[in-house]
Amino acid sequence: MTDCVDCRCDGIVTGLTGHQSLSAQNNDKVKQMALMLRDVQLCDLPDQSAKFAYAQWCFNKNLAEQLGWIASELAKKTAYNDSALKAENTKLKATLTKIINNLERSGAWQGGLDGDFVQDRNIASGNTNISGGSPEGSSYIHTSNDKTENDLAGG
C-alpha cells in the first residue's frame, strides 16, 4: 500500500533495545489509528480501516523481526554445561563432610551438614601448646604440629 501516510514499518531497531521502538510504534501509530478509527465518520471508514490495518501490519512485522533476532541470539548461545561445577561442588561437599565429621567426633558439632556448633564449644586455632609435666609431656593440648614451640609446662 503506497498511500500509507507516515508509516513506520522501517526504522524499527532489533536488538536489546528493540522493545522500546516497538512500544513507541504501538503507542504512536497503532493506538492513534485505533482511536481515529473509533471516531471516524461512516463515509471515511474504509480508508481509515485500511490505514489502521496497515499500521497493525507494520507493528506485527516489526514484532516478528524482533522475535527473529531473539531466536537467532539464543541459537548462538552454547548450552550450559554444569558438569565442572557439579564436580567441584562434590569435592567441596566431601571436604566439608570430613571437617564436620571430625568436629562431631570431637564433640564440637552436632547434626551433620545441616547442624551447628555445640553450645559453649569452640574451635582452637593458632600455636597454643600446653603440656603437662614437661614440654611435649603425656598430657597436652596442641593446635600446632610444631613440637616444643612456645610450650607451657605445668608441674
N, C-alpha and C positions, 0 to 999 in steps of 0.2 A: 504494500500500500504506500504509494508515494505521497499521498496527501496528508500524512500524519504530521500534525503541527507540533514542533518541539518534542519529538520522540527521543527518548534516552536509551535506546537499545545499545548503542555503542558507548564506550567510555566507562562501563562498569568494571571496576578493577577486581580481578580474582586474587585470592591470596588471604593472608592473615587479616587484612582489613576489609575484605570483600563484604562482610556483613554490614559495614557502615554505609557503603554505597547502595547496597540492596535495600537497606532500611530507608535511606533517603529517597530512593526511587519509589518505594512503596508509599511513603508518606506524601511525596511531592507530586507524583503523577497518578498512581492508581487510585489513591484516596480522593484526590481532587477530581479526577474523572468520574468517580462513583458519585461524589457529591453533585457534580454538574449534571450527571445523568438523572439523579433524583429530582432535580428542579427543572428539567428540560420541558419545553413545550412539546406537545404531541407531534407537531409537524417537523421538529428537529430531532426526534427520537432516533430515526435510522442513522443519521450522520453521527450523532453523539454516541450511539451504541457501538458503532464501528470504531470510533476513536477509543472508547473505553476498552473494547475487546483487544485492540492493538496495544494499548498501554499494558493490559494484563499479559498479553503475549510477550511483550518486551521483558516484563518482570520475570515471567516463567523461564524465558530463555536465559536471562542472566543468573537466575537461581540455579538452573541446570548446569551452567558453566561453573558456578562456584562449587556445586556438589561434585562435578567432574574434577575440579582442582583438588578438592579434599580427598577424593578417592585416589588420585594419582600420587598425592603426597603420602597417603597411608601405604600405598603399594611400595614406595621407596624405602620404607622403614623395614629394618630386618626384624625378624621375630625375636622376641625377648627370650634369651636363654638364661635361666637362672640356675643351671646345674653347678656352676662355680660358687655361686652364693650359697646354695644348699650344702655343698661340700664344706665350705668354710664354716657355716653355721653348725654342721655336725661336729667338726673338730672343736669349735669353741664350746659347744654343749658338753662334749666328752671331757674337756679340760675342766670346765666349771663343775661337772659332776664329781670329778676326782677331788677337787677342792672342798666341795660341800660334804662329800663322804668323809674326808679327813676331819673336817670340823665337827661332824656328827659323832665320829669315834672319840674325839677329844672332849665332847660334852658342851662345845661352844655353840652348836647349831642344832636345830630340830626341824623336821618337816620336809626334808628333801629339797628339791629345786625351788619349790614354792614356799619354803619355810622361812625362818627368821632366826636371829641370834637368840640364845637363851639369855634371859634377863640376868644382869649382873655378871655376865661373862664377856670377855673382850679378847681380841687377838693381839698377842705381843708382837712387837717389831723392834728393830734396832739391834744393838750389840750388848744387851744386858746378859751377863753370865754370872749367875750366883751359884756357888758351890758350897757344900757342907764339909767342914773339917779342913780341907786343903784345896788349893786350886786343882780343878778337874777331879774333885773328890767323888765319892759314891752317890751323894745326893746333890742334885744340881738342877738349875733351870737355864737352858741355853736358848738364845734367839739368834745365835751366830754360829757358823760352822768353824770359826777360828778358835782353836783351843788356847787357853790361858791368855786371852785378850781382855784386859781390864777386869779380871775376875775379882769378885769379893769373896773372901773366905771367912766363915764364922766358926768359932770353935768351942 
